[in-house]
Amino acid sequence: SLVSYRYLLKTVVAVVIVLAATISYFSMRYGTVIDYNMIGNILETDIREAGELLSLPLVLHYLLFAGLPLLLLQQVSIRWRTPLKQCAINMAAVTVALAIAGITIYGNYSSLVLIGRQHKYLRMVINPTYGLYSAKKYYQIQHKVGQTVTPIAEDAVLEKHGISGKRKLLGIVVVGESARAKEFSLNGYQRDTNPCLAREQAVSFTKAYASGTSTAEALPCMFSHLKREEYSAKKAAGYENILDILQRLGVAVLWRDNNSSSKGVAKRIPYEKILPSLIPAGEQPDLVRDGECFDMALLLNLQQEIDQNPNDNILIVLHQKGSHGPAYWKRHPDSFCRFTSEYRGNAPQNSLTAELINAYDNTILYTDYFLGQTIALLKKNAADYDTFLLYMSDHGESLGEKGIYLHSLPYFMAPEEQKHIGAVVWLSESCARNRGVANLKTLLARREQPISHDHIFHSLLGIYHVRSTIYKPQLDIFHIDQSDVPWRGGLG
């Protein structure tokens, strides 16, 4: 009734039909909820990622749920009254509707209020109004986020006391993508998906949890000082992150990206986007397919950048494509198709479960190889640096459990598969010895202790020997004196 005017009504209804058809497809097929974080994912993804969601079922869905209604809408003939009369009728209809709604709610308030409190997710499946509300919320938050960034840890200094031999430190943080803990053989999975990490005696934390279920939500939180329960995109954007602090203290920080973006984390540090056009022709057969780079491209010429860096300490962040769905088979070269037959499509809801899991497991196998090669690169620099690797996925993934696929469900209703993530640590013996941090044997004994994204900020402060009042040793994975400082893991 509010939009029932000539030239306006059909336009609005057409837009609503298209929105409702879009939301209903992804809700029914993948179990997706179009909330604030999903709006962020939609706006911040790239064309190639979005293109993988296009499929024949989507086209058929649009033809039935959007095309047919739009055709019928076009055939409807409306006799409009004069603008003044039409406005009066519309306002009368609105008034009557609100009165009926008010009386109904008042008469059933005790029941409705309980439903609203006990089943908050119900409002998230109202189509398409919740999607429109989420878009409005996203705009409001992003519009309010200013350009000024508040410094944190202004008292921070690099503490050289306690570091033996004045050794330099080279660290690599690998941000995984959609890697759930369930598929890591280091965590007990029956398939050998981590042969390289096992040979390197890397430590996998079996109870690692993400701070969010989407990249747009989790990635900024991974490097923020804010814990999950107090985190929001608006808050995080208003503060420096751990990379800003380390760069300010003289650590050479570099972000290399093979995903859509850093989601704002690398705004103030050197940033390199891995593109197929930048890969030399001789390397392309192994590193590029269908216009997309495999994750091994993240290591291309990285040794050269390390050699040319004049700083004593270096931190490199590698942002993987990892196990990004729905086209899992595109994330690894054919030589890593060990688990067969694998699903080679982009509509996982139509796949055989076994084939879908095969395709996903092959991505974990390739991530294992990539991490093994990253450790090999670190070992090559052992003469000049103490070295370490810290790997955590941004979130997990659903592969059809309870009819849900992919990720990004609101955290409170997300299944375990979307929150329980892969997390691996490796460090050289010299790093543990010279910097007074826990070695692999000690970390292995703690592998079943709960950790989360909250630990990354403080672990990096600790291993780089940053002294600051913001540092919390109980959230430092590498902290050596666990008897004096009780381990506090999980989500805080």
C-alpha positions as CSV (number, residue, x, y, z in Angstrom):
1,S,0.0,0.0,0.0
2,L,2.8,2.4,0.7
3,V,4.1,2.1,-2.9
4,S,0.7,1.7,-4.7
5,Y,1.1,4.5,-7.1
6,R,1.3,4.8,-10.9
7,Y,4.8,4.0,-12.3
8,L,6.0,2.9,-8.9
9,L,4.1,-0.2,-7.9
10,K,5.2,-2.6,-10.6
11,T,8.8,-1.4,-10.4
12,V,8.9,-2.1,-6.7
13,V,7.1,-5.4,-7.0
14,A,9.5,-6.5,-9.8
15,V,12.5,-5.8,-7.6
16,V,11.0,-7.6,-4.7
17,I,10.3,-10.7,-6.9
18,V,13.9,-10.8,-8.1
19,L,15.3,-10.4,-4.6
20,A,12.9,-13.0,-3.1
21,A,13.8,-15.5,-5.9
22,T,17.5,-15.0,-5.3
23,I,17.3,-15.3,-1.6
24,S,15.0,-18.4,-1.8
25,Y,17.5,-20.2,-4.1
26,F,20.5,-19.8,-1.8
27,S,18.4,-20.5,1.3
28,M,16.9,-23.7,0.0
29,R,20.0,-24.9,-1.8
30,Y,22.8,-24.0,0.7
31,G,21.0,-23.1,3.9
32,T,22.3,-19.6,3.5
33,V,21.0,-16.7,5.7
34,I,21.3,-13.2,4.1
35,D,22.5,-11.3,7.2
36,Y,24.9,-8.4,7.6
37,N,28.0,-10.5,7.1
38,M,26.6,-12.2,4.0
39,I,25.9,-8.7,2.5
40,G,29.6,-8.0,3.2
41,N,30.6,-11.2,1.4
42,I,28.4,-10.4,-1.6
43,L,29.9,-6.8,-2.0
44,E,33.5,-7.8,-1.3
45,T,33.8,-11.0,-3.4
46,D,35.3,-11.0,-6.9
47,I,33.6,-11.8,-10.2
48,R,35.3,-15.2,-10.5
49,E,34.2,-16.4,-7.1
50,A,30.6,-15.2,-7.8
51,G,30.7,-16.9,-11.2
52,E,31.2,-20.3,-9.6
53,L,27.7,-20.0,-8.1
54,L,26.1,-19.8,-11.5
55,S,24.6,-23.1,-12.5
56,L,21.7,-24.7,-14.5
57,P,19.6,-25.1,-11.3
58,L,20.0,-21.4,-10.6
59,V,18.8,-20.5,-14.1
60,L,15.8,-22.8,-13.8
61,H,15.0,-21.4,-10.4
62,Y,15.0,-17.9,-11.8
63,L,12.8,-18.8,-14.7
64,L,10.2,-20.3,-12.4
65,F,10.3,-18.1,-9.4
66,A,11.2,-14.8,-11.1
67,G,10.6,-15.1,-14.8
68,L,7.0,-16.4,-14.5
69,P,5.9,-14.0,-11.8
70,L,7.4,-11.1,-13.8
71,L,5.5,-12.2,-16.9
72,L,2.3,-12.4,-15.0
73,L,2.9,-9.0,-13.4
74,Q,3.4,-7.4,-16.8
75,Q,0.0,-8.7,-17.9
76,V,-1.8,-7.1,-15.0
77,S,-3.8,-4.0,-15.8
78,I,-4.4,-1.5,-13.0
79,R,-6.9,1.3,-13.0
80,W,-5.4,4.2,-11.1
81,R,-7.4,6.9,-9.3
82,T,-6.4,10.5,-9.1
83,P,-3.2,11.0,-7.1
84,L,-5.1,12.5,-4.1
85,K,-7.7,9.8,-4.0
86,Q,-5.1,7.1,-4.4
87,C,-3.1,8.5,-1.5
88,A,-6.1,8.6,0.7
89,I,-7.1,5.0,-0.1
90,N,-3.5,3.8,0.4
91,M,-3.2,5.5,3.8
92,A,-6.6,4.1,4.9
93,A,-5.4,0.6,3.9
94,V,-2.1,1.1,5.9
95,T,-4.0,2.4,8.9
96,V,-6.4,-0.6,8.9
97,A,-3.5,-3.1,8.4
98,L,-1.6,-1.6,11.3
99,A,-4.7,-1.7,13.5
100,I,-5.3,-5.3,12.8
101,A,-1.7,-6.2,13.4
102,G,-1.6,-4.2,16.6
103,I,-4.8,-6.0,17.9
104,T,-3.5,-9.4,16.9
105,I,-0.1,-8.8,18.6
106,Y,-1.7,-7.4,21.8
107,G,-4.1,-10.3,22.1
108,N,-1.3,-12.9,21.7
109,Y,1.7,-11.0,23.2
110,S,2.6,-13.5,25.8
111,S,3.0,-16.3,23.2
112,L,4.6,-14.1,20.5
113,V,7.2,-12.6,22.9
114,L,8.4,-16.1,23.9
115,I,8.6,-17.2,20.3
116,G,10.7,-14.1,19.5
117,R,13.1,-14.7,22.3
118,Q,13.4,-18.4,22.0
119,H,13.6,-18.6,18.2
120,K,15.4,-15.4,17.1
121,Y,16.5,-17.1,13.9
122,L,12.9,-17.0,12.6
123,R,13.2,-13.3,11.6
124,M,16.3,-14.2,9.6
125,V,14.3,-16.4,7.2
126,I,11.6,-13.8,6.3
127,N,12.1,-13.3,2.6
128,P,13.0,-10.7,1.4
129,T,12.6,-8.3,4.2
130,Y,15.5,-9.6,6.4
131,G,17.8,-9.3,3.4
132,L,16.8,-5.7,2.9
133,Y,17.2,-5.0,6.6
134,S,20.7,-6.6,6.5
135,A,21.7,-4.4,3.5
136,K,20.5,-1.3,5.4
137,K,22.5,-2.4,8.5
138,Y,25.6,-2.9,6.4
139,Y,25.3,0.5,4.8
140,Q,24.8,2.2,8.2
141,I,27.8,0.5,9.7
142,Q,30.1,1.1,6.8
143,H,28.9,4.6,6.4
144,K,29.7,5.4,10.0
145,V,33.2,3.8,9.9
146,G,35.5,6.8,9.5
147,Q,38.9,7.1,8.0
148,T,40.6,7.8,11.3
149,V,42.2,4.9,13.0
150,T,42.9,4.8,16.7
151,P,46.4,3.6,17.6
152,I,46.7,0.8,20.1
153,A,49.6,-0.5,22.2
154,E,51.3,2.9,22.0
155,D,53.6,1.8,24.8
156,A,54.8,-1.2,22.7
157,V,58.5,-1.8,22.3
158,L,60.6,-4.6,20.8
159,E,62.3,-6.2,23.8
160,K,65.7,-7.6,22.9
161,H,66.3,-8.9,26.4
162,G,65.9,-12.7,26.5
163,I,66.8,-13.2,22.8
164,S,70.0,-15.3,22.4
165,G,72.6,-14.5,19.8
166,K,70.8,-11.4,18.5
167,R,69.0,-13.6,16.0
168,K,66.6,-12.1,13.4
169,L,63.0,-13.6,13.2
170,L,61.2,-14.6,10.0
171,G,57.6,-15.6,10.5
172,I,54.9,-16.6,8.1
173,V,51.2,-16.5,9.0
174,V,49.0,-18.5,6.6
175,V,45.3,-17.5,6.6
176,G,43.5,-20.6,5.4
177,E,40.1,-20.6,3.7
178,S,37.1,-22.8,4.6
179,A,39.3,-25.5,6.1
180,R,37.5,-27.4,8.8
181,A,39.3,-29.4,11.4
182,K,37.4,-32.6,10.8
183,E,39.3,-33.3,7.6
184,F,42.9,-33.0,9.0
185,S,44.6,-36.4,9.5
186,L,46.7,-34.7,12.2
187,N,43.4,-34.4,14.1
188,G,42.5,-38.1,13.6
189,Y,40.8,-38.1,10.2
190,Q,41.0,-41.6,8.7
191,R,42.4,-40.3,5.4
192,D,46.0,-39.2,5.2
193,T,45.4,-35.5,4.2
194,N,48.4,-34.1,6.1
195,P,51.5,-36.2,5.0
196,C,53.8,-33.2,4.6
197,L,52.9,-31.6,7.9
198,A,53.3,-35.0,9.6
199,R,56.8,-35.3,8.2
200,E,57.7,-31.8,9.5
201,Q,56.3,-32.8,12.9
202,A,54.0,-29.7,12.8
203,V,51.5,-29.4,15.7
204,S,47.8,-29.3,14.9
205,F,45.5,-27.9,17.6
206,T,42.5,-30.2,17.6
207,K,40.2,-27.7,19.3
208,A,40.6,-24.5,17.3
209,Y,37.6,-22.3,16.7
210,A,36.9,-19.4,14.4
211,S,35.6,-16.0,15.5
212,G,33.2,-15.9,12.6
213,T,31.7,-18.0,9.8
214,S,32.6,-15.8,6.8
215,T,35.8,-14.3,5.6
216,A,34.5,-10.8,5.8
217,E,33.6,-11.3,9.5
218,A,36.5,-13.5,10.7
219,L,39.5,-12.1,8.9
220,P,39.6,-8.6,10.5
221,C,38.9,-10.3,13.9
222,M,41.9,-12.6,13.4
223,F,44.3,-9.7,13.6
224,S,42.4,-7.5,16.0
225,H,43.0,-7.0,19.7
226,L,39.2,-7.4,20.2
227,K,38.0,-10.7,21.4
228,R,35.1,-12.4,19.6
229,E,32.4,-11.5,22.1
230,E,33.3,-7.8,21.9
231,Y,34.2,-7.6,18.2
232,S,32.3,-5.9,15.5
233,A,33.3,-4.7,12.0
234,K,32.8,-1.1,13.0
235,K,35.0,-1.4,16.1
236,A,37.8,-3.3,14.4
237,A,37.9,-0.8,11.5
238,G,38.4,2.0,14.0
239,Y,41.6,0.5,15.5
240,E,45.0,-0.5,14.4
241,N,45.7,-4.3,14.2
242,I,48.6,-6.4,15.1
243,L,50.2,-5.9,11.6
244,D,50.1,-2.1,12.2
245,I,51.8,-2.5,15.6
246,L,54.6,-4.7,14.3
247,Q,55.3,-2.5,11.3
248,R,55.4,0.6,13.6
249,L,58.1,-1.2,15.6
250,G,60.3,-1.9,12.6
251,V,59.1,-5.3,11.6
252,A,58.9,-5.7,7.8
253,V,55.3,-6.8,7.2
254,L,54.0,-8.0,3.8
255,W,50.5,-9.3,2.8
256,R,50.2,-11.6,-0.2
257,D,46.7,-12.4,-1.3
258,N,45.3,-15.2,-3.5
259,N,41.8,-14.6,-2.2
260,S,39.3,-11.8,-2.9
261,S,41.0,-9.2,-0.5
262,S,42.3,-8.7,3.0
263,K,38.9,-7.2,4.1
264,G,40.7,-4.1,5.2
265,V,43.3,-5.7,7.4
266,A,46.2,-4.8,5.1
267,K,45.1,-1.2,4.4
268,R,48.3,0.3,5.9
269,I,50.9,-2.3,5.1
270,P,52.6,-3.5,1.8
271,Y,50.1,-5.6,-0.1
272,E,50.5,-7.9,-3.1
273,K,47.6,-9.4,-5.1
274,I,48.5,-12.7,-6.8
275,L,47.2,-12.5,-10.4
276,P,47.6,-14.9,-13.3
277,S,48.9,-12.1,-15.5
278,L,51.9,-11.7,-13.0
279,I,52.9,-15.4,-13.3
280,P,55.8,-16.0,-15.8
281,A,54.7,-18.1,-18.8
282,G,57.1,-20.9,-17.7
283,E,55.4,-21.2,-14.3
284,Q,51.8,-21.0,-15.6
285,P,51.2,-24.7,-16.3
286,D,51.7,-25.6,-12.6
287,L,50.3,-22.4,-11.0
288,V,47.4,-21.2,-13.1
289,R,44.3,-22.9,-14.5
290,D,41.2,-21.3,-16.0
291,G,42.4,-17.8,-15.1
292,E,42.9,-18.6,-11.4
293,C,46.1,-19.1,-9.4
294,F,46.8,-22.1,-7.2
295,D,48.0,-21.3,-3.8
296,M,51.6,-22.3,-4.6
297,A,51.8,-19.0,-6.5
298,L,51.9,-17.3,-3.1
299,L,55.5,-18.6,-2.7
300,L,56.7,-17.4,-6.2
301,N,59.7,-15.1,-5.8
302,L,59.1,-14.9,-2.1
303,Q,62.7,-15.8,-1.3
304,Q,63.9,-12.9,-3.4
305,E,61.7,-10.5,-1.4
306,I,63.2,-11.9,1.8
307,D,66.7,-11.6,0.5
308,Q,66.2,-7.9,-0.4
309,N,64.6,-6.9,2.9
310,P,66.9,-4.8,5.0
311,N,64.9,-5.2,8.3
312,D,66.0,-7.5,11.0
313,N,62.6,-9.0,11.6
314,I,60.0,-10.0,8.9
315,L,56.4,-11.1,9.1
316,I,54.7,-12.4,5.9
317,V,50.9,-13.1,5.7
318,L,49.8,-15.5,2.9
319,H,46.0,-15.4,2.3
320,Q,45.0,-18.7,0.6
321,K,42.3,-19.6,-1.8
322,G,42.4,-22.9,0.2
323,S,39.2,-24.9,0.2
324,H,36.9,-22.1,-1.1
325,G,33.6,-23.6,-2.5
326,P,31.5,-24.4,-4.2
327,A,33.9,-25.5,-7.0
328,Y,36.4,-27.3,-4.7
329,W,38.0,-29.2,-7.6
330,K,39.3,-26.0,-9.0
331,R,41.5,-25.3,-5.8
332,H,44.1,-28.0,-6.6
333,P,46.1,-29.2,-9.6
334,D,45.0,-32.5,-11.1
335,S,48.1,-34.2,-9.7
336,F,46.5,-33.8,-6.2
337,C,43.3,-35.6,-7.1
338,R,44.2,-38.5,-4.8
339,F,40.7,-39.2,-3.5
340,T,38.5,-40.2,-6.4
341,S,36.1,-39.8,-8.0
342,E,35.6,-36.2,-7.1
343,Y,32.7,-33.9,-7.8
344,R,33.6,-31.5,-10.6
345,G,30.8,-29.0,-10.5
346,N,29.6,-25.9,-8.7
347,A,26.3,-27.1,-7.4
348,P,27.3,-29.2,-4.3
349,Q,23.6,-29.7,-3.3
350,N,23.2,-31.9,-6.5
351,S,26.4,-33.9,-5.9
352,L,26.9,-37.3,-4.5
353,T,28.1,-36.9,-0.9
354,A,31.1,-39.1,-1.3
355,E,32.3,-37.3,-4.4
356,L,31.8,-33.9,-2.8
357,I,33.9,-35.0,0.2
358,N,36.6,-36.4,-2.1
359,A,36.8,-33.0,-3.9
360,Y,37.0,-31.2,-0.5
361,D,39.6,-33.6,0.9
362,N,41.8,-33.0,-2.1
363,T,41.9,-29.3,-1.3
364,I,43.1,-30.1,2.2
365,L,45.7,-32.4,0.8
366,Y,46.9,-29.5,-1.5
367,T,46.9,-27.1,1.5
368,D,49.1,-29.6,3.3
369,Y,51.6,-29.6,0.4
370,F,51.5,-25.8,0.3
371,L,52.2,-25.6,4.0
372,G,55.0,-28.2,3.7
373,Q,56.6,-26.1,0.9
374,T,56.2,-23.0,3.1
375,I,58.1,-24.7,5.9
376,A,60.8,-25.8,3.4
377,L,61.2,-22.1,2.5
378,L,61.6,-21.2,6.1
379,K,64.2,-23.9,6.6
380,K,66.2,-22.4,3.7
381,N,66.6,-19.3,5.8
382,A,67.7,-21.0,9.0
383,A,71.3,-19.6,8.7
384,D,70.1,-16.1,9.0
385,Y,66.7,-16.3,10.8
386,D,64.8,-18.0,13.5
387,T,61.6,-19.1,11.8
388,F,58.0,-20.0,12.5
389,L,54.8,-20.8,10.7
390,L,51.3,-20.1,12.1
391,Y,48.4,-21.4,10.1
392,M,44.7,-20.9,10.9
393,S,41.7,-21.1,8.7
394,D,39.2,-18.1,8.7
395,H,36.2,-20.4,9.1
396,G,35.1,-23.9,8.4
397,E,32.7,-25.4,5.9
398,S,29.5,-27.4,5.6
399,L,29.4,-30.3,3.2
400,G,25.7,-31.2,3.3
401,E,25.4,-32.0,7.0
402,K,21.7,-31.4,8.0
403,G,21.2,-30.1,4.4
404,I,23.6,-27.2,4.8
405,Y,26.4,-26.3,2.4
406,L,29.3,-23.7,2.3
407,H,29.5,-21.3,5.3
408,S,28.4,-17.9,6.6
409,L,25.5,-18.9,8.8
410,P,25.0,-16.5,11.8
411,Y,27.5,-17.7,14.5
412,F,24.8,-18.6,17.1
413,M,23.1,-20.9,14.7
414,A,26.1,-22.1,12.7
415,P,26.9,-25.9,12.9
416,E,30.2,-27.1,14.3
417,E,31.6,-27.7,10.9
418,Q,31.6,-24.0,10.1
419,K,33.3,-23.0,13.4
420,H,35.8,-25.8,14.2
421,I,38.8,-25.0,12.0
422,G,42.2,-26.3,11.1
423,A,45.1,-24.6,13.0
424,V,48.8,-25.7,12.7
425,V,52.0,-24.4,14.2
426,W,55.6,-25.1,13.3
427,L,58.8,-23.4,14.5
428,S,62.5,-24.1,14.2
429,E,64.5,-25.4,17.2
430,S,66.6,-22.2,17.1
431,C,63.5,-20.1,17.3
432,A,62.3,-21.9,20.5
433,R,65.8,-21.9,22.0
434,N,66.9,-18.3,21.1
435,R,63.6,-16.6,21.8
436,G,62.5,-18.5,24.9
437,V,59.2,-19.8,23.6
438,A,57.6,-23.2,23.6
439,N,59.2,-25.8,21.3
440,L,57.3,-28.3,19.2
441,K,57.4,-30.9,21.9
442,T,55.8,-28.6,24.4
443,L,53.2,-27.5,21.9
444,L,52.4,-31.1,21.0
445,A,51.6,-31.7,24.7
446,R,49.1,-28.8,24.5
447,R,47.5,-29.7,21.2
448,E,44.2,-30.6,22.8
449,Q,44.0,-27.2,24.6
450,P,41.2,-25.0,23.1
451,I,42.4,-22.0,21.0
452,S,40.7,-19.5,18.8
453,H,41.4,-16.5,16.5
454,D,41.7,-14.5,19.8
455,H,45.1,-16.1,20.2
456,I,46.7,-14.8,17.1
457,F,47.2,-11.2,18.2
458,H,48.9,-12.1,21.5
459,S,50.9,-15.0,20.0
460,L,52.5,-12.6,17.5
461,L,53.2,-10.1,20.2
462,G,54.9,-12.8,22.2
463,I,57.1,-14.4,19.6
464,Y,58.3,-11.0,18.3
465,H,59.1,-10.1,22.0
466,V,56.8,-7.0,22.0
467,R,56.5,-5.6,25.5
468,S,53.1,-3.9,26.1
469,T,50.4,-3.7,28.6
470,I,48.0,-5.0,26.0
471,Y,49.7,-8.3,25.8
472,K,48.0,-11.3,27.5
473,P,50.3,-14.2,27.9
474,Q,47.4,-16.6,28.6
475,L,46.3,-16.0,25.0
476,D,49.9,-16.6,23.6
477,I,50.2,-20.0,22.0
478,F,54.0,-19.8,22.2
479,H,54.2,-18.7,25.9
480,I,56.5,-21.1,27.7
481,D,55.6,-20.8,31.4
482,Q,52.1,-22.4,31.5
483,S,52.4,-23.2,35.2
484,D,52.6,-19.6,36.2
485,V,50.1,-18.4,33.6
486,P,47.0,-20.6,33.4
487,W,46.1,-21.5,29.8
488,R,42.8,-19.9,28.8
489,G,41.7,-21.2,25.4
490,G,38.6,-21.5,23.4
491,L,36.5,-18.4,22.7
492,G,37.3,-16.6,26.0
